[in-house]
Amino acid sequence: APAAAGDRGPGAKKLAAAATLRLAAPASPPAPSPSDVCVRGRPLPEAPAARLLRALRGVRWPDGQRVARKGVQVERYCTLGRSSTRSNEAFDPGGLVWRAVAECVAALCPSLPYTQVALAKNFRGSPHVDARDVTWQLALAVGTGYAPNTARLCFVDAEGQVTRVDTLNRAVRCDGRFPHWVDEYGSDAGDDTVERYSVIVYCTAKPHATAPLCPVDHAWLAAGAAAPLDGEKFVTV
């Protein structure tokens, strides 16, 4: 999308470049480079993260004919929406995933507007852009069995700088309108028991639209973990 109305200052050219770049995701994930910026997401609150993982294991995923999202490689995929009660119940019986996600958002980024939540199991590679997004999203991952320092969520900015974010039991405030993908990963045991669920909390409502400034909100990351809810502990792995 073009820069928001009023963005005519020194950053206007950068915003325009970012808007153009979002249409040109790399055909395949770039190999890691010493110039890449590598950061860790903010830790998820421990109890909601555990509830989220249990709930995700109980999702009734769409059948194989409906799983695919164009341009991505994923084992299972579906979306939940604020106004999609019937389809939500079909995928998320009892709303367990939605409630656990809401707890995580409330703990980490309570001001984040969101209309939908995308769920994916074992998402890999797949450089793409989230063209329907209108502002920041919250991206997080839970799971077990995969090797450390793999399966990072990666972004490239308007100047070609790649940022790789560790999101296992962590979250990052990011802008999906920039090209992004997931690092390759495998099992830490060398077998096929890896289990990775990614959760993308995003907004498509135009009243909440903001200009795409950068792919990763480093200031939000630097702010550290929010205060625990009612004494909650935060995941430390």
SULWOHU-V390153 format. One record per residue. N is the residue number from 1. RES is the residue in one small letter. PSI is psi in radians with two decimals (* if undefined). NEAR is the number of other C-alpha atoms within 12 Angstrom. Layout:
BEGIN
n,res,psi,near
N,RES,PSI,NEAR
N,RES,PSI,NEAR
END
This chain:
BEGIN
n,res,psi,near
1,a,2.64,29
2,p,2.87,27
3,a,2.59,26
4,a,2.69,23
5,a,2.40,14
6,g,-0.22,13
7,d,1.42,18
8,r,0.15,15
9,g,-2.77,13
10,p,-0.47,10
11,g,0.01,19
12,a,-0.73,20
13,k,-0.69,19
14,k,-0.71,23
15,l,-0.73,32
16,a,-0.69,29
17,a,-0.72,26
18,a,-0.69,35
19,a,-0.69,33
20,t,-0.73,24
21,l,-0.55,31
22,r,-0.32,35
23,l,-0.01,24
24,a,0.99,24
25,a,2.51,33
26,p,2.59,26
27,a,-0.52,17
28,s,2.74,21
29,p,2.24,28
30,p,2.52,26
31,a,2.59,17
32,p,2.54,21
33,s,2.63,14
34,p,-0.36,11
35,s,-0.14,13
36,d,2.55,19
37,v,2.17,23
38,c,2.14,25
39,v,2.90,26
40,r,2.45,36
41,g,2.99,39
42,r,2.39,40
43,p,2.50,38
44,l,2.62,46
45,p,2.32,38
46,e,-0.91,29
47,a,-0.83,25
48,p,-0.61,36
49,a,-0.71,40
50,a,-0.72,28
51,r,-0.66,27
52,l,-0.78,36
53,l,-0.77,33
54,r,-0.74,20
55,a,-0.70,27
56,l,-0.58,38
57,r,-0.30,26
58,g,0.10,21
59,v,2.41,32
60,r,1.55,29
61,w,2.60,30
62,p,2.72,23
63,d,2.98,14
64,g,-0.53,14
65,q,-0.32,11
66,r,0.04,15
67,v,-0.73,22
68,a,2.39,22
69,r,2.29,24
70,k,2.26,14
71,g,0.08,20
72,v,2.67,28
73,q,1.97,23
74,v,2.50,27
75,e,-0.76,26
76,r,2.55,32
77,y,2.42,33
78,c,2.93,35
79,t,2.58,37
80,l,2.63,37
81,g,2.68,29
82,r,-0.61,25
83,s,0.35,14
84,s,0.98,18
85,t,-0.77,18
86,r,-0.84,15
87,s,-0.57,21
88,n,-0.82,29
89,e,-0.55,23
90,a,-0.67,20
91,f,-0.61,32
92,d,1.31,34
93,p,2.21,22
94,g,0.00,19
95,g,0.44,28
96,l,-0.72,28
97,v,-0.83,39
98,w,-0.75,38
99,r,-0.70,24
100,a,-0.68,31
101,v,-0.78,44
102,a,-0.65,33
103,e,-0.75,27
104,c,-0.75,45
105,v,-0.77,40
106,a,-0.60,26
107,a,-0.60,34
108,l,-0.61,35
109,c,1.13,34
110,p,-0.38,18
111,s,-0.02,15
112,l,2.14,29
113,p,2.39,29
114,y,2.52,35
115,t,-0.39,30
116,q,2.79,31
117,v,2.14,37
118,a,2.35,38
119,l,2.36,43
120,a,2.46,38
121,k,2.19,35
122,n,0.91,34
123,f,2.36,38
124,r,2.49,32
125,g,-2.17,30
126,s,1.11,30
127,p,2.29,33
128,h,3.04,33
129,v,2.66,36
130,d,1.44,37
131,a,-0.39,26
132,r,-0.26,23
133,d,2.61,35
134,v,-0.11,35
135,t,-2.92,38
136,w,2.66,38
137,q,2.91,40
138,l,2.15,47
139,a,2.35,48
140,l,2.89,44
141,a,2.50,44
142,v,2.73,45
143,g,-3.02,35
144,t,2.75,28
145,g,-0.13,23
146,y,2.66,28
147,a,2.56,25
148,p,2.70,23
149,n,0.51,24
150,t,3.07,28
151,a,0.53,38
152,r,2.60,43
153,l,2.15,49
154,c,2.51,47
155,f,2.72,46
156,v,2.36,38
157,d,-3.00,38
158,a,-0.41,30
159,e,0.05,20
160,g,0.08,26
161,q,2.23,25
162,v,2.32,33
163,t,2.26,38
164,r,2.17,38
165,v,2.18,39
166,d,1.99,34
167,t,0.21,41
168,l,2.03,39
169,n,0.47,39
170,r,2.95,40
171,a,2.72,44
172,v,2.41,49
173,r,2.08,38
174,c,2.99,44
175,d,1.85,41
176,g,-0.05,46
177,r,-0.21,46
178,f,2.63,47
179,p,2.40,42
180,h,2.84,44
181,w,3.13,40
182,v,2.29,42
183,d,2.70,34
184,e,2.64,30
185,y,2.82,28
186,g,-3.08,25
187,s,2.49,22
188,d,-0.19,18
189,a,0.01,14
190,g,0.29,12
191,d,-2.81,13
192,d,0.54,16
193,t,0.10,17
194,v,2.48,26
195,e,1.96,30
196,r,2.16,38
197,y,2.23,42
198,s,2.51,44
199,v,2.13,43
200,i,2.06,42
201,v,1.99,43
202,y,2.97,38
203,c,2.35,32
204,t,0.16,26
205,a,2.05,19
206,k,-0.56,17
207,p,-0.35,14
208,h,0.16,20
209,a,2.42,26
210,t,2.76,28
211,a,2.56,32
212,p,1.77,40
213,l,-0.78,32
214,c,2.76,36
215,p,-0.56,43
216,v,2.30,41
217,d,1.56,31
218,h,-0.52,24
219,a,-0.69,15
220,w,-0.72,22
221,l,-0.73,26
222,a,-0.38,16
223,a,-0.28,17
224,g,-3.09,22
225,a,2.47,30
226,a,2.85,26
227,a,2.35,21
228,p,2.55,23
229,l,2.12,21
230,d,0.79,15
231,g,0.21,12
232,e,2.52,21
233,k,2.73,20
234,f,2.53,28
235,v,2.37,24
236,t,-0.02,17
237,v,*,20
END
